[in-house]
Amino acid sequence: MSMWRPDPTFYPSPKMAMSAPAEKLAFVAMLNGKNNGRHDALGVVDVDPASSGYGHIVGQVDMPNAGDELHHFGWNACSACLCPHAPHPHVERRYLVVPGIHSSRIHIIDTKPDPRNPKIVKVIEPETLAARTGYASPHTVHCGPDGILVSALGAPDGGGPGGIFVMDHESFDVLGKWELDRGPQELAYDFWWHLGFDTIITSEWGTPGMVNQGVNPEILLKGGYGHKLHIWDLLKRRHQQALDLGSEYQMTLELRPAHDPTRAYGFLGVVVSLKDLSASIWVWYRDNGKWGIKKVIEIPAEPADPATLPPLLQGFKAVPPFITDINLSLDDRFLYVSCFGTGEFLQYDVTDPFHPRKTGSVHLGGIVRKAAHPKQPKTPLNGAPQMVELSRDGKRIYFTNSLYSPWDAQFYPEGIRSWMVKLDAKPEGGMELDPKFFVDFGELRGHQVRLEGGDASSDSYCYA
């Protein structure tokens, strides 16, 4: 929907966005991990401490079909609409674009006029997506200067290649495949851009057939999952460079570029090393016109009694950290890291991106530790820190504890009881759990979180 004035939630720069009003609601993808015919849903969580509903689900819209496996969703429009080379300042941040990674169905959800009562206004069926793009398993949604870009894991037959397709941010029509020349790129997962450098970065996981039944040990031990980053010309839509970490480093997943458009670097989370089950954070950077990559954080696996481990891990006698999500504050100062195996949630000061400094750690859940929340100190939790979202001012952190149904079942075979928590970040570094905020999702599982008006991973900026 178009407006006469720019949406007040759009900000030219990350610095200005940090002064935005605090969010009062969070939208959360809630999926059915039990394959019992119940539909997935989008939940609305009250995150206003002054509200009587604080820490509770206050709205919900159920999907019209079963089996979607809702995953990473996003807004139809954001601050990127203010960029000078493709301005669309009168588009409104109003609709959530919510894909199902299993069904390949995309839901358009209107959050207005009442954000506690969102409505589905359009459904794009998998046949339409396949016919117009050749892709399936839509994964990540980002609003750009001139449209909505969505990554997809692969093709309708379960193979590759995966890539990116484009949607119109007003009509929500699927326009087509983004790539004009993909070069050697085959696997896909996340993507983000450096608008100031006309560059897109993409990462790798696996094709739908490689991931939709859980981790395949044979593929993993052969180094067959993704281990590269790809550099693209944003305007020409052509592959430029591949950065190969080596097959030891399996699953190059989440990407978080610097928010300042004058800074040509960003952070990558790598799930596991085949050498020692450690996880790692890498920095990509631009140097003399070429891009490079360097490991800057390594998180070791923790020794464990095999009797406490799921069958997939018993032979290793250790709990891997499994970095499955990361997030970066809008001032590019603090990086947050979710460890889905050990249950640790970490904060690093990355003012110097090549020399991160650990400034905070919290444990919740975990395969072995099962650490409790202060609101229910005697109740062991399972699942672990997973999808993390950060408020624009950097003061509030939210995360949920479910990864992906087939993978949940491998690492937490007892079944995940899903929750969402909030932490308060200290200006100088460090963080504390909010003892009053603990959302229990019941029979559904919370995954991606989006904050009202935008958050630290929803928008990109063209001005510093």
N, C-alpha and C positions, 0 to 999 in steps of 0.2 A: 504494500500500500504506500502511495506517495503522500508526502506532506508538503506544506508551503514553506516550512522552516526546517532546518536540519534537526534530526532527532536529538534531544538533549542528552542522550546517553552516548553520543558520538563525541570523541575528543581528538583534537589534532595530534597530541603527543601523549606518550605514556606518563610524563610528568603531570600533565593536566588531568589525566584520567585518575591519578592517585588521589585527587581532591574530590572525586565523585561522592555522592551520598552513599552511605552504607546500604548494602542489600538487605531486604526484608524477607525475601523468598528465595528458595533454591528449587530448581527443577531436577529431578533424579530419574534416570532410566531404571525401571524395576522389571526384572525378567523372571520368568518361571523356569527354574532349573530342574524341574522334576518330570518333565514330559508327560504331564497328566491331563493335558487338554486345556489347562487354564491359560488365559491370554496374558501377555506382557502388558505393562502399563507405564505411564509417565506420572510420577508422583510430584506433588508440590509440598515442600517442607517449609515450615515457619522458622526463620532464622533471626527473628527480631527479639532480642532479649527483653524488651518491654511488653511483649505480647503474651497473653495467657496461653497461646498455642505454641510457645517456643519449644522447639525440639520435637514437634509432632507433624505427622502428615495431615495437611489441611485441605488437600484437593487431590484428585486423581482422574485420569482419563485412561480407560482400557483400550487396547488395540482391537481392531475388528476381527483379527484372525489369530489363531494359535501358532506358535512355533517361530516367531520372528527373531528372537534373541537380539533385543535392542542393544545397541553398542554405543559408539561415540557419535553424539549428535551436536548440532550447533545452530547458531542464529542465521537467519536469512540475510542480515545486514549488520554492519558494525562500523567502527571508526575508520576502517579502510576506505569507506565510501567518500571520505574527505580528501583522498589523494589527488594531486593535481593532474595526473596524466589520464585518469579515467573517473572523473568525479561523478558521484551519484548521491549528493548530500541530502536529497529529499526522500530517499527510501527509508522506511521505518523499521527499527529493530522490534519486530512484533511476532514473527513466526519462528518456530523451532522446526528444523529439518532433522527427522529422527529415522535413521535407517535400521533395518533388521539384517544382521550379518548372515543369518541362516536362510531367511525367506527371500532376501534381496528385494524386499518391499520397502518403500520410503514413505513415511507419513509426514504431512505438513500440519503442524499444530499451531493454532492461533491462541496466543496468550492474552488477548484483549477482547472485550473491555475488562473482564474479571480474570486476573492471572491465577486466582485460586480455582477457577473453573475453566481450564483450557478445553478447546474443541478441535477435533480433527476436521480439517476443511478440504483436504485432498489426499489421495493415496495413489502413489505411482507403483504400478504392478511390475513384477520382475520381467515379464515379457516385454514391456515397454523399455525398461532399462537395457535389456539384452539387445533388442532390435536397434536401438539408437547408439549404443556404445560398444557392444560386444563384451561388456563386463557383468560381473555378478559379485555378490558378497560386499556391498558397500560398507565402508569401515569408518572413515573420519571425515567430518564436515568442517570446512572453513569458509567464512565469508570474505570475499576479496573485493578489490576496487570496482570490478565490473561484472561480478557474478558470484555464484556459489560454486566452490570446487569441492569435490568428494573423491576420496580414494576408494579403490575397489581391489579386493585380494586377487581376483582372477576372472576366469571365464565361466559361463553357465555349466560347462561340462566338468568343472572342478579343477581344471588345469590352469595354465597361465596363458599369456602374461596378465599380471595385474597392472593397474595404473590409475589415472585420474580422469574423471569426467566433469562436465560443466553443466550447471543449472542456472536458469534465469532467476534472479532474486525477487522478481515481482510475480511472474506467472507460474514459476516453479516448473516450467517445461525443461525436460532433459534435452540439452542442445547437442551433445556429442562428446566424443573422446577428446581429451585435451592435447595429448601428444601428437606432434607432427612427425617427429623422428625420435624414437625411443632408444636408438643405439643398442647397447648390450643389456639394457634393463629388462628383467623378467619378473622378479618377485617384487611385491609391494607391501606397504603397511601405512606408515605415517607420512605426512608431508608438511612443510612450512616454507616460508619464503623470507628473503631479505629484499623488501620493496625498494630500499635505497640502492641496491646493487643489481636489480632486475634479475634476481636469481631465485630459483626454487630448489629446495633440498628434499629428497625422498629417501625413505628407509625401507628395510626388507623384513618380512616375516616368512610367509609361505603361501602357496596357493590354497584355495578352499579345501581341496582334497588332502593337503598336507596337515591341516590344523583342525578340521571340524570333527574329528574323532578323538581329539586329545593329542598330547605329545607322542609322536611316533619314535620310539627309541632307536629304531634302525636308521631313520633319517637323521636323527640328532647325532648319533655317535659317528656317522659318516660325514658330519659337518655340512649337511644338506639344507639346513634352514638359512635364512638370510644373514649375511655378514658384510654387507656393503652399504655405503651411502652413494647417492647419485646426485650430480649437480646439473641443473638445467638452466637454459636461457629462458627467463620468464616470458619475455615478449615474443621471441621467435618459436617457443615451445619445442625446443630441440635439446637433446642430451649433449652435455659438454664433457663430463668427467665422471669417472667412478673411483670412489675411495674404498679400497678393500682392506678390512681389518684383519683378514685371514680367517680360515674356516674354524679355528679354535674358538672364536668369539661368535656364539650362536644367538641369533635373533636380535638384530639391530632395530629396536622398536621406537620409543618415544623421542621426538625431536622438540627442542625448545630453543629457538634462536633468541639472540639479544633483542629486547624490545626497542631499544634506541636504534633508529634506522641508519645511523652513521657507523654502527659497529658491525663488523662482518665476522661474527663468530656465533656459536651456539652449542648446546649440550645434547648429547645422545646417550640414552640408557641402553646398555647391553645386558641381556637377561642372564647368560651363563657362559662360563669358560669351560671347555671340555678338559682342560688341563687339571683344574682343581676345584671346579664348581663355584668359583668366585663369580661375582658380578662386577660391572664396571661402568664408569661414566667417562665419556670421551668428549673432547672439544674439537669441533671443526672450525677452521679459520682460513682467511684469505691472506696469501703472501705473494707479492709480486705478480698479481694477476692470476695465480693458480690457487687452488684450494687444497688444504692439507688436514690431517686429523691426528690427534694425540690423546692417549689415555692419561687422565688426570686423577681419577679416584678408583681404587680397587677395594671391594668389600669381600672379605673371605667367607667361606662356608664355615659352619659351626659343627664340630664333632657331635654325634648323637648315637644313642643306643638304637640299633636297628629295630628293636621291638616297638619303639615309639614312632617309627617312620611308616609312611604308606609303601605298598609293595614296589612302586616305581623307584624309590630311593633307598630301600633297605640294603642293597648291595654296596652302596657308596658309604654307608655309616656316617652320614653327614647331612645337615640341612643347608641347602643352597640359599643365599639371600633372595634370588630371583627378583631383580629390579624390573617391575612391570609398569611403573609410571613415574614421571618426574614433572616438576613444575618450577617456573622461574618467576620471582617477584618482578613487578613492573619497573622497579628501579635497577634491575639487573644485579641486585646485590645478593639475594638469598636463593639457593637452589634446594628444592625439597625432593626427597627420594623415598619411594615406597618399596619395601622388601616383602614380597608376598610369601616367601618361604619362612623366614625367621621371625616375621612380625615386627620388625623394626622400622620406624619412620624417622628419617634423618634430615637434618638441616645443615647446609654448608654456606659459609660466606664465600661467594665467588666474585668479590670485587676484583680480584686478580683471577681471571678464569683459568689460567694455567697453573695456579697454586691454590686450590680450594682449601678452606679451613673449616673443620667440623665444629659446629656451634650448638648443636642440639640433637637429642635422641629420645624417642618415646617408643615403648613396646605395647602393642595390643594384638591379641590373638597369636598366631604363629603355629606352625605344624607341631612343634614340641612344646614351646613355652606356654601357649594358650593364655596369655596375660589378660587380666581382667580390667574393666573400666572402673574409675572411682565411683560412678553412680551405682554400680553393682559389683562391689569389690570381691564378693565371694563366688561370682559366676564366671567360670572359665569361658573364654571366647575362642571361636575358631574363625577360619578365614584370617585375613591379615590386611594391613594397609595396602590399598590398591589404587583406585582412581582418586587422584588428589586435585582439589581446586582451591584457589587462593583468591581472596578479595582483592579489589583493585588497589586499595591502600596498603595491602600487605599485612594487615593486622589479624586476619582471621583465615584459618585453614580448615578445610573440610575434606574428609575422605571416607570412602566406603570399602567393603572387604570382599567383593566378589570379582573374579577375573573374567571367566568365560566358562560356561556350563561344563563342556567336556573336560576342560583343564581343572576346574574346581573339583570334579569328581576324582581326578587322579591324585591331587595333592591333599584333599580333605575328603576322603572316601566316606566318612561318617555323615557327610552332608553339611553344608554351610548354613548356619543361622546368621542371616545378614543384618548388618547394622551400619549406621553412619555416625560419625563423631565430629567434633569441632575442637580445634586448638587455638589458643591465643599466642600470637608471636610477639616477642619482645623487641623493641627498636634496636637494641644493641646486639641481638642474637639470643637464641634460646626460645623455648616454647613450652606451653603447659596445656594439658587437657582441660577443657571446660567441664567440670563435674556435673553440670546441670543438663548437658546436651548429649543425649544418646537416643538415636532413632532405631527402633526395631522394625524391620520390614516384614516380619511374620513369615508367610509362606513364599514370598517373593524375594528377590535378591537385588540390592542396590548396586548400581554400576556408575556410569558417567554422571557427574554433577555439573550443572550450569547455574550461574548466579544471575538473579534479576539485574538487568541493566548492563551486564558484562562482567568479566572476571579476567584473571591473569593469563588465560589461554584462549580467550574468545576473540580478541581483537588484534589487529596489527595497525601500525602507525607509519605515516609518511613524514612526520615532523619530529624533530628532537626537542 
